[in-house]
Amino acid sequence: MTHRFPLLAALALFLALNSAATAQNGRTVNYAILKEGEPIGRETYLLLQEGEHVTVKLTVESRVRILLIDFRYSHKRSESWNGDRLERLVADTDDDGSKHHVEAVADGNGGLTVTSDARPAGIATSAFPLSMWRRSIVGHDNLFAVESGDGPLHVAFKDLGPEVVTIGGRAVDCQHYMMTGDVDRDLWYDADGLLAKASFRRRGFGITILREPSS
């Protein structure tokens, strides 16, 4: 008789060690920012997960020239989640010289306390951050901006069905959602609920955020 238990135990140990390494080292996800198809910047996410707890560190840098004028945008943000519940968010933005600092902290009663530039943001405790990196934003109609703390932002979502997004020459099956209202976005999420693509208009130009292939 062949004893399979040692093999299964070894496989379980390997998976556990691999999971622990992933939690410790994290996963880096990169996105290209395109204006009318031309690259103007990058977004980089570092995702660290331990069980239901997820920590996200985000950096955005972009530069675009419009009518001989250079516009620069820089955004750094950290988010701590327990499942789909935000525990803490800290964000710093420099939008071509206009600087903002936003913080959101769980209040212990199931809601959030949000401050923008050290002042109360006047946002309902039930508001959800305009954080689009995963599908959990879909269905939340009361948002607050993570760049400036502006809000409340009232939106609606429409499920446009399955679509294929090409990432690095590879077809990725996604679900396409349209967000409309105070913020207009088209969002594509893969089967794991991770953002594959986003598109919108800014200063009259078409902007696309497209995930890059994993290295």
C-alpha positions as CSV (number, residue, x, y, z in Angstrom):
1,M,0.0,0.0,0.0
2,T,1.3,3.5,-0.9
3,H,1.2,5.9,2.0
4,R,0.1,9.3,0.7
5,F,0.0,11.2,4.0
6,P,3.7,12.3,4.1
7,L,3.3,13.7,0.6
8,L,0.1,15.5,1.5
9,A,1.7,16.9,4.7
10,A,4.7,18.1,2.7
11,L,2.4,19.8,0.2
12,A,0.4,21.4,3.0
13,L,3.6,22.7,4.6
14,F,4.8,24.0,1.3
15,L,1.5,25.9,0.7
16,A,1.6,27.3,4.2
17,L,5.2,28.5,3.8
18,N,4.4,30.0,0.4
19,S,1.4,31.8,1.9
20,A,3.5,33.1,4.7
21,A,6.2,34.3,2.3
22,T,3.5,36.1,0.2
23,A,2.1,37.8,3.3
24,Q,5.6,38.9,4.4
25,N,6.9,40.0,1.0
26,G,3.6,41.3,-0.5
27,R,2.6,41.7,-4.1
28,T,3.4,44.6,-6.3
29,V,0.9,45.6,-8.9
30,N,1.8,48.3,-11.5
31,Y,-0.4,50.4,-13.8
32,A,0.4,52.6,-16.7
33,I,-1.4,56.0,-16.9
34,L,-2.2,56.9,-20.4
35,K,-3.5,60.2,-21.9
36,E,-5.2,59.5,-25.3
37,G,-3.0,56.4,-25.4
38,E,0.3,58.1,-24.6
39,P,2.0,57.2,-21.3
40,I,2.1,60.1,-18.7
41,G,2.7,58.3,-15.5
42,R,2.5,55.2,-13.3
43,E,0.6,53.8,-10.3
44,T,2.3,51.3,-8.1
45,Y,0.5,49.2,-5.4
46,L,2.1,47.1,-2.7
47,L,-0.4,44.7,-1.3
48,L,0.3,43.0,2.0
49,Q,-2.2,40.4,3.3
50,E,-2.5,38.4,6.4
51,G,-5.8,36.6,6.6
52,E,-8.6,39.1,6.3
53,H,-6.3,42.0,7.0
54,V,-4.9,43.8,4.0
55,T,-2.5,46.8,3.9
56,V,-2.2,48.7,0.7
57,K,0.6,51.2,-0.1
58,L,0.0,53.3,-3.2
59,T,2.2,55.7,-5.2
60,V,1.0,57.7,-8.2
61,E,3.3,59.9,-10.3
62,S,2.3,61.6,-13.5
63,R,3.3,64.5,-15.7
64,V,1.5,65.8,-18.7
65,R,2.1,68.8,-21.0
66,I,-1.0,70.7,-22.2
67,L,-0.5,73.8,-24.4
68,L,3.2,74.1,-23.4
69,I,2.4,73.9,-19.7
70,D,3.6,71.0,-17.6
71,F,1.1,69.6,-15.0
72,R,2.4,67.3,-12.3
73,Y,0.5,65.0,-10.0
74,S,1.8,63.1,-7.1
75,H,-0.2,60.9,-4.6
76,K,0.9,58.6,-1.8
77,R,-1.6,56.7,0.2
78,S,-1.8,53.8,2.7
79,E,-4.9,51.9,3.5
80,S,-5.6,49.2,6.2
81,W,-8.6,46.9,5.7
82,N,-10.2,44.2,7.6
83,G,-12.2,42.4,4.9
84,D,-14.2,45.0,3.2
85,R,-14.1,47.4,6.2
86,L,-11.6,50.2,6.1
87,E,-9.7,50.7,9.4
88,R,-7.4,53.5,8.4
89,L,-6.5,55.6,5.4
90,V,-3.7,58.3,5.1
91,A,-3.2,60.1,1.9
92,D,-1.0,63.0,0.7
93,T,-1.5,64.6,-2.7
94,D,0.3,67.3,-4.6
95,D,-1.8,68.3,-7.6
96,D,0.4,70.7,-9.5
97,G,1.2,72.6,-6.3
98,S,-2.2,72.2,-4.6
99,K,-1.4,70.0,-1.6
100,H,-3.8,68.0,0.5
101,H,-3.7,65.6,3.4
102,V,-6.6,63.2,4.1
103,E,-7.1,60.8,7.0
104,A,-9.9,58.4,7.7
105,V,-10.1,56.3,10.8
106,A,-12.7,53.7,11.9
107,D,-14.7,55.2,14.8
108,G,-15.5,52.0,16.6
109,N,-19.2,52.2,15.8
110,G,-19.0,50.8,12.3
111,G,-18.3,54.2,10.6
112,L,-15.4,56.4,9.7
113,T,-14.1,59.8,10.9
114,V,-12.6,61.7,7.9
115,T,-10.5,64.8,8.1
116,S,-9.1,66.8,5.2
117,D,-6.2,69.2,5.8
118,A,-6.7,68.7,9.6
119,R,-10.4,69.7,9.4
120,P,-13.5,67.6,9.6
121,A,-14.5,66.7,6.0
122,G,-18.2,66.9,6.7
123,I,-18.7,63.4,5.4
124,A,-21.2,60.8,6.6
125,T,-19.5,58.1,8.7
126,S,-20.9,55.5,6.3
127,A,-19.1,56.9,3.3
128,F,-16.7,54.7,1.4
129,P,-13.4,55.9,0.0
130,L,-13.0,56.5,-3.7
131,S,-10.5,53.7,-3.8
132,M,-10.9,51.7,-7.0
133,W,-8.1,49.1,-6.8
134,R,-10.6,46.4,-5.9
135,R,-14.2,45.6,-6.6
136,S,-15.5,46.3,-3.1
137,I,-16.2,49.9,-4.1
138,V,-19.0,48.7,-6.5
139,G,-22.4,49.3,-5.0
140,H,-21.4,52.1,-2.6
141,D,-23.3,55.2,-3.6
142,N,-21.8,57.5,-0.9
143,L,-18.1,58.1,-1.4
144,F,-15.4,60.6,-0.3
145,A,-12.4,61.7,-2.3
146,V,-9.1,60.3,-1.1
147,E,-7.1,63.1,-2.8
148,S,-8.8,66.1,-1.1
149,G,-11.5,64.8,1.2
150,D,-14.2,66.5,-0.8
151,G,-17.6,65.0,-0.5
152,P,-19.9,63.6,-0.1
153,L,-19.8,62.2,-3.6
154,H,-23.0,60.5,-4.8
155,V,-22.6,57.9,-7.5
156,A,-24.5,55.0,-9.0
157,F,-23.1,51.8,-10.5
158,K,-24.2,49.8,-13.6
159,D,-23.0,46.3,-14.4
160,L,-22.2,46.2,-18.1
161,G,-21.3,42.5,-18.1
162,P,-18.2,40.5,-18.9
163,E,-15.5,41.9,-21.2
164,V,-11.9,41.0,-22.1
165,V,-9.1,43.4,-21.2
166,T,-5.7,42.8,-23.0
167,I,-2.8,43.1,-20.5
168,G,0.7,42.7,-22.0
169,G,-0.8,40.7,-25.0
170,R,-2.8,38.4,-22.7
171,A,-6.6,38.3,-22.7
172,V,-7.9,38.7,-19.1
173,D,-11.6,38.0,-18.4
174,C,-13.1,40.9,-16.5
175,Q,-16.4,42.4,-15.4
176,H,-17.1,45.9,-16.6
177,Y,-18.9,48.5,-14.4
178,M,-19.8,52.1,-15.1
179,M,-19.8,54.6,-12.2
180,T,-21.8,57.8,-12.8
181,G,-22.8,60.8,-10.8
182,D,-20.4,63.2,-9.0
183,V,-17.6,60.9,-10.3
184,D,-17.7,59.2,-13.8
185,R,-15.5,56.1,-14.3
186,D,-15.5,52.9,-16.3
187,L,-14.0,50.1,-14.3
188,W,-12.9,46.6,-15.2
189,Y,-12.2,44.0,-12.5
190,D,-10.7,40.6,-13.0
191,A,-11.9,37.3,-11.5
192,D,-10.0,38.1,-8.3
193,G,-11.7,41.5,-8.0
194,L,-8.5,43.4,-8.7
195,L,-8.7,46.4,-11.0
196,A,-7.5,45.6,-14.5
197,K,-8.4,48.9,-16.2
198,A,-10.1,52.2,-15.5
199,S,-11.0,55.0,-17.9
200,F,-12.3,58.6,-17.4
201,R,-11.9,62.1,-18.7
202,R,-9.8,64.8,-17.0
203,R,-9.3,68.3,-18.3
204,G,-11.1,67.2,-21.4
205,F,-8.7,64.4,-22.2
206,G,-9.3,60.6,-22.1
207,I,-7.3,59.0,-19.3
208,T,-6.8,55.2,-19.1
209,I,-5.2,53.4,-16.2
210,L,-4.1,49.9,-17.4
211,R,-2.6,47.2,-15.3
212,E,0.8,46.0,-16.5
213,P,1.7,42.3,-16.8
214,S,3.3,40.7,-13.7
215,S,7.0,40.3,-13.9
